[in-house]
Amino acid sequence: MVDIGYDLSRVNGAYYEVLSNRFTLREEAEDGAAELEIYFTAQADKQYIRLLKEHDHILTYTENRKCADGIILEWNLVGSCNRGAKVYIIELKTGIGVNTWKKVKKQFQGATFRALAFASTIGVGPVEQIYYFTAFTEDRQMKKSQDMLEKQKRITGIAASKRLWV
């Protein structure tokens, strides 16, 4: 691995913000308007950065131009920046269904490209873990399953046992 050293000044400051251990992630698009409070356990030796402008296609060489709503990088300030880096990728949706997951997977993939490129540019790495989160208010697939069980119960008087959570 090539170590170019940590230097946040390599990146235009309009594309990131340094975070405390508590912040709010907002999605302002009409189809997915949401707000999510995020808290990390306060640790003096950790640095958190959120990537901004997720709708700017800064990696123009990639085919996938999608991106999740939130990308947060975490790494150790004490010792070497080149160990233990983590990435948290978050997508906010009003509802999730089978078709929505296809879109979310593309957004996760695009966000992963962006996070790894950013970490490499500022000299943080290797990224050891990437966590993917989807926050939503309505589980459309679960609702369909529950509706089918209710319909079956009305027709037959009993509902077959169906495991709804894995």
Secondary structure, 3 states (H helix, E strand, C coil): CCCCCCCHHHCCHHHEEEECCEEEEEECCHHHCEEEEEECCCCCCEEEEEECCCCCCCCCCCCCCCCCCEEEEEEECCCCCCCCEEEEEEEEEEEECHHHHHHHHHHHHHHHHHHHHHHHHHCCCCEEEEEEEEEEEEEHHHHHHHHHHHHHHHHHCCCCCCCCCC
